[in-house]
Amino acid sequence: MNSEVILKVIKDELNREDFKLIQITQKEFEKLEVLNSQSLVFFSLKDKKQLRKLEKFCIEKDIIYFDTFKILKYGFKKLFKKSKANSFKKMDEKYFKRIEAMEFAVKYDDGKISRGILEADLLIVGLSRTSKTPLSIYLANKSGLKIINIPLVPEVPIPKDIFEATQVIGLTISIDKLNKIREQRLKTMKAEERASSYASFGRILEELDYSDEIMKKLRCPVIDVSEKAIEETAEIILKLIKA
């Protein structure tokens, strides 16, 4: 089965006409221009500089991505646990722990399955567009921690298991910054979605008040991500949970 057929099968399974599936190769790096949060990216790059660039781009744009070469190596390692092949010499338990943590972060992204909360090493809570997903994936890859991010929405009750979690971090953001981010996001949405109050100052203020209330109940550390890069926020979180 070639890559085009694989991508078609995945697209059929997703049943999402607006979901872009893009395979990146070293000679097709210009495809970055068409990527957005509705893209699912598969890539295999030998150039480490381009690899880091693509990973950073995907994290910043809230894009789910997969390094197909690493996935293949992971699969072979699972199949041949005691393989003596040279290609596996550098692959240790920490590497596979990071892979499993990234799989966990994708599986439970946006609090999709609440029963995973008690399995997680860390919960990240915050409003929509506060970089919860890219931050979770970045941290999972960097630290091997199993992370679930939970969106805080006034109309949606939070799972009760949150109060039993061992580590919870809250994310907050300024009203002006969130307004700009959501305005940009609205440009990629459908007409009926653009007509919503998603990016209005009134709605954002309501959500910020709600998130502040929830975070006070959780008694968790809160990080203002208004002017912080994902890497910076990740370092703060790692220091907080080690303290």
C-alpha positions as CSV (number, residue, x, y, z in Angstrom):
1,M,0.0,0.0,0.0
2,N,1.6,3.3,-1.0
3,S,1.5,6.5,1.0
4,E,-1.3,8.1,-1.1
5,V,-3.6,5.1,-0.5
6,I,-2.7,5.2,3.2
7,L,-3.6,8.8,3.5
8,K,-6.9,8.2,1.6
9,V,-7.8,5.4,4.0
10,I,-7.1,7.6,7.0
11,K,-9.2,10.4,5.5
12,D,-12.1,8.1,4.9
13,E,-11.9,6.8,8.4
14,L,-11.8,10.4,9.8
15,N,-14.8,11.3,7.6
16,R,-13.8,14.9,7.7
17,E,-13.9,16.7,4.3
18,D,-12.2,19.7,5.7
19,F,-9.3,17.8,7.3
20,K,-6.0,18.1,5.4
21,L,-3.7,15.1,5.4
22,I,-0.2,16.1,4.2
23,Q,2.9,14.0,3.9
24,I,6.1,16.1,4.1
25,T,9.4,15.0,2.5
26,Q,12.7,16.8,2.3
27,K,12.0,17.9,-1.2
28,E,8.5,19.2,-0.4
29,F,9.2,21.5,2.5
30,E,7.3,24.3,0.8
31,K,4.1,22.5,1.8
32,L,4.5,24.2,5.2
33,E,2.7,27.2,3.7
34,V,-0.7,25.3,3.5
35,L,-0.6,23.8,7.0
36,N,-3.0,24.9,9.7
37,S,-4.7,23.3,12.8
38,Q,-6.9,21.3,10.5
39,S,-3.9,19.4,9.1
40,L,-2.5,16.0,10.1
41,V,1.2,15.9,9.1
42,F,3.3,12.8,8.3
43,F,7.0,13.5,7.6
44,S,10.3,11.8,7.3
45,L,13.2,14.2,7.3
46,K,17.0,13.5,7.6
47,D,18.0,17.1,7.9
48,K,18.0,17.8,11.6
49,K,17.7,21.6,11.1
50,Q,14.6,21.2,8.9
51,L,13.2,18.5,11.3
52,R,13.4,20.9,14.3
53,K,11.9,23.7,12.2
54,L,9.0,21.6,11.2
55,E,8.3,20.3,14.7
56,K,8.5,23.8,16.1
57,F,6.1,25.0,13.3
58,C,3.6,22.3,14.1
59,I,3.7,22.9,17.8
60,E,3.2,26.7,17.4
61,K,0.3,26.2,14.9
62,D,-1.4,23.5,17.0
63,I,-0.9,20.8,14.4
64,I,-0.8,17.1,15.2
65,Y,2.3,15.6,13.5
66,F,4.0,12.2,13.2
67,D,7.6,11.4,12.4
68,T,7.1,8.3,10.3
69,F,10.7,7.1,10.7
70,K,10.5,7.2,14.4
71,I,7.2,5.4,14.4
72,L,8.7,2.6,12.3
73,K,11.7,2.3,14.6
74,Y,9.3,2.2,17.6
75,G,7.2,-0.6,15.9
76,F,10.3,-2.7,15.2
77,K,11.5,-2.2,18.7
78,K,8.2,-3.5,20.1
79,L,8.3,-6.4,17.7
80,F,12.0,-7.4,18.3
81,K,12.6,-6.4,21.9
82,K,16.1,-7.8,21.9
83,S,17.2,-6.8,18.5
84,K,20.9,-6.3,18.1
85,A,20.6,-4.1,15.0
86,N,22.8,-1.0,15.0
87,S,19.9,1.2,14.2
88,F,18.4,0.5,17.6
89,K,21.5,1.0,19.8
90,K,20.7,4.6,20.6
91,M,17.1,3.8,21.4
92,D,16.6,3.5,25.1
93,E,13.7,3.4,27.6
94,K,13.6,7.2,27.8
95,Y,13.0,7.4,24.1
96,F,10.1,5.0,24.2
97,K,8.7,6.6,27.3
98,R,8.5,9.9,25.3
99,I,6.8,8.1,22.4
100,E,4.2,6.6,24.7
101,A,3.7,10.0,26.4
102,M,3.0,11.7,23.1
103,E,0.5,9.0,22.1
104,F,-1.2,9.5,25.4
105,A,-1.3,13.3,24.9
106,V,-2.9,12.9,21.4
107,K,-5.4,10.3,22.6
108,Y,-6.7,12.4,25.5
109,D,-6.3,15.8,23.8
110,D,-8.9,18.4,24.9
111,G,-10.2,16.1,27.6
112,K,-11.7,13.7,25.0
113,I,-11.8,10.8,27.4
114,S,-12.1,11.8,31.0
115,R,-11.3,8.4,32.4
116,G,-7.7,8.9,31.6
117,I,-7.3,11.7,34.1
118,L,-6.2,9.5,36.9
119,E,-3.6,7.8,34.7
120,A,-2.0,11.2,33.8
121,D,1.1,12.5,35.4
122,L,0.0,16.1,34.8
123,L,-3.2,18.0,33.9
124,I,-3.1,21.3,32.0
125,V,-6.3,23.3,32.2
126,G,-7.2,26.6,30.4
127,L,-9.4,28.3,27.9
128,S,-9.6,27.6,24.2
129,R,-6.5,28.9,22.3
130,T,-4.2,29.1,25.3
131,S,-1.8,26.6,23.6
132,K,-2.8,23.6,25.7
133,T,-2.5,21.0,22.9
134,P,1.0,22.0,21.5
135,L,2.2,22.5,25.1
136,S,1.1,19.0,26.1
137,I,2.7,17.4,23.1
138,Y,5.9,19.4,23.5
139,L,6.1,18.5,27.2
140,A,5.4,14.8,26.5
141,N,8.2,14.7,24.0
142,K,10.6,16.5,26.2
143,S,9.9,14.9,29.5
144,G,8.0,11.6,28.9
145,L,5.2,12.8,31.2
146,K,1.7,11.6,30.4
147,I,-0.4,14.8,30.0
148,I,-4.0,15.5,29.6
149,N,-5.2,19.0,28.7
150,I,-8.7,20.0,29.8
151,P,-10.6,22.9,28.2
152,L,-12.4,25.2,30.5
153,V,-15.8,26.2,29.1
154,P,-18.5,27.9,31.3
155,E,-21.3,25.7,29.8
156,V,-19.4,22.4,30.2
157,P,-18.9,21.0,33.8
158,I,-15.3,19.9,34.5
159,P,-14.7,16.2,35.2
160,K,-14.8,15.4,39.0
161,D,-11.6,13.4,38.7
162,I,-9.7,16.6,38.2
163,F,-9.9,17.2,42.0
164,E,-8.1,13.9,42.6
165,A,-5.2,14.6,40.2
166,T,-1.8,14.8,41.7
167,Q,-0.5,17.6,39.5
168,V,-2.5,20.3,37.9
169,I,-1.3,23.5,36.1
170,G,-3.6,26.3,35.0
171,L,-3.0,28.6,32.0
172,T,-4.3,32.1,31.7
173,I,-3.9,34.8,29.1
174,S,-4.7,38.5,28.7
175,I,-8.0,39.5,27.2
176,D,-6.4,41.5,24.4
177,K,-4.0,38.6,23.4
178,L,-6.8,36.0,23.4
179,N,-9.0,38.3,21.3
180,K,-6.3,38.6,18.7
181,I,-5.6,34.8,18.6
182,R,-9.3,34.0,18.3
183,E,-9.9,36.7,15.6
184,Q,-7.2,35.0,13.6
185,R,-8.7,31.6,14.3
186,L,-12.2,32.8,13.1
187,K,-10.8,33.5,9.7
188,T,-10.3,29.7,9.1
189,M,-13.8,28.8,10.4
190,K,-17.0,28.3,8.6
191,A,-19.5,31.1,8.1
192,E,-21.8,30.0,10.9
193,E,-18.9,29.6,13.3
194,R,-17.5,33.1,12.4
195,A,-20.9,34.6,13.4
196,S,-20.5,33.4,17.0
197,S,-19.3,35.4,20.0
198,Y,-16.1,33.3,20.2
199,A,-13.7,36.2,19.9
200,S,-15.8,39.0,21.5
201,F,-14.4,40.8,24.5
202,G,-17.6,40.0,26.5
203,R,-17.4,36.3,25.9
204,I,-13.7,36.2,26.6
205,L,-14.1,38.1,29.9
206,E,-16.9,35.6,30.9
207,E,-14.6,32.7,30.2
208,L,-11.6,34.3,32.0
209,D,-13.8,34.8,35.1
210,Y,-14.9,31.2,34.9
211,S,-11.4,29.8,34.5
212,D,-10.1,31.9,37.4
213,E,-12.9,30.5,39.6
214,I,-12.1,26.9,38.6
215,M,-8.3,27.4,39.1
216,K,-8.9,28.8,42.6
217,K,-11.0,25.7,43.5
218,L,-8.2,23.5,42.2
219,R,-5.6,25.5,44.1
220,C,-3.2,25.0,41.2
221,P,-0.3,27.1,40.0
222,V,-1.3,29.4,37.2
223,I,0.9,30.6,34.4
224,D,0.1,33.7,32.2
225,V,1.0,32.6,28.7
226,S,0.2,36.0,27.1
227,E,3.8,36.8,26.1
228,K,5.4,33.4,26.5
229,A,6.7,30.9,23.9
230,I,5.7,27.3,24.4
231,E,9.2,26.3,25.3
232,E,9.3,29.0,28.0
233,T,6.0,27.9,29.5
234,A,7.2,24.2,29.4
235,E,10.3,25.0,31.4
236,I,8.3,26.9,34.0
237,I,5.9,23.8,34.3
238,L,8.8,21.4,34.7
239,K,10.3,23.5,37.5
240,L,7.0,23.8,39.2
241,I,6.2,20.0,39.3
242,K,9.8,19.2,40.4
243,A,9.6,21.7,43.3
